[in-house]
Amino acid sequence: MKFLADENFPIAAFRLLAESGFDIKHIAYDMPSITDIDVTHFSIEEGRIILTFDSDYGTLIFKFGYQPPGVIYFRLTNIKAEDPAYIIMNLLKANYQLERMHTVVENDKIRQRRIK
């Protein structure tokens, strides 16, 4: 499973995932300041699940029909910069289906909707 961290995804979480052996790229390093549509196209081309704190990807998927391999949208408050990495690891340990899914992670719940 490959991941693509959006510009707003914490660098500390990105580094923790990379150091843990995950195949992950970060927009801030690879293509800074590109649009959400360009991020989506890149994720499709490379088969990478988008990791983001930006709600716009839901609109791109469910209103405009974009079909990235998956999106994990974090709607979290009062967290440490490394927390998103631990959340991803825990989702994988719990066997959550992340591919072809728009996953919304909140402090108290996780919601998923299939990407057609």
Secondary structure, 3 states (H helix, E strand, C coil): CEEEECCCCCHHHHHHHHHCCCEEEEHHHHCCCCCHHHHHHHHHHHCEEEEECCCHHHHHHHCCCCCCCCEEEEECCCCCCCHHHHHHHHHHHCCCCCCCEEEEEECCCEEEEECC
